[in-house]
Amino acid sequence: MRELIIAFGLFLFIEGILYALFPSKMKNMLKSIEKIKDSQLRSGGFIFAIIGFLIIWYLKR
């Protein structure tokens, strides 16, 4: 459980630092996401979820 909280904190830190350092680029990126098809976002999210799972699985074994 502790590791999950640490991972969530790291996620918030990285997300926050991106918005703090590059606010205009982040706004532009969020606007451009509307142009991407839902199926492409879903596929990309699934691929990143699998990559993340494999990294965690590799490090925990």
C-alpha positions as a printed Julia matrix, in Angstrom:
61×3 Matrix{Float64}:
   0.0    0.0     0.0
   2.88   2.32    0.79
   4.3    1.84   -2.7
   0.96   2.72   -4.27
   0.84   5.98   -2.32
   4.42   6.76   -3.35
   3.56   6.05   -7.01
   0.52   8.33   -6.82
   2.63  11.07   -5.23
   5.21  10.72   -7.99
   2.48  10.97  -10.61
   1.13  14.16   -9.02
   4.64  15.6    -8.76
   5.46  14.98  -12.43
   2.07  16.25  -13.59
   2.35  19.36  -11.42
   5.89  20.18  -12.49
   4.88  20.01  -16.16
   2.05  22.5   -15.61
   4.32  24.75  -13.54
   7.17  24.8   -16.05
   5.23  24.74  -19.34
   1.71  26.13  -18.76
   1.1   27.39  -22.3
   2.4   24.19  -23.92
   0.23  22.08  -21.64
  -2.84  24.12  -22.58
  -2.03  23.69  -26.28
  -1.53  19.97  -25.79
  -4.9   19.63  -24.04
  -6.6   21.51  -26.87
  -5.01  19.22  -29.46
  -6.28  16.12  -27.64
  -9.82  17.02  -28.72
  -8.77  16.41  -32.34
  -7.64  12.84  -31.66
 -10.17  10.05  -32.14
 -11.4    8.23  -29.04
 -10.18   4.91  -30.42
  -6.64   6.29  -30.79
  -6.65   7.64  -27.23
  -7.99   4.33  -25.94
  -5.31   2.36  -27.83
  -2.54   4.65  -26.61
  -3.78   4.47  -23.03
  -3.95   0.69  -23.21
  -0.41   0.46  -24.59
   0.97   2.76  -21.88
  -0.9    0.79  -19.2
   0.67  -2.46  -20.43
   4.14  -0.88  -20.56
   3.68   0.46  -17.03
   2.49  -2.92  -15.8
   5.47  -4.69  -17.38
   7.91  -2.24  -15.79
   6.34  -2.73  -12.37
   6.21  -6.5   -12.82
   9.87  -6.61  -13.88
  11.01  -4.52  -10.92
   8.93  -6.46   -8.37
  10.01  -9.98   -9.38
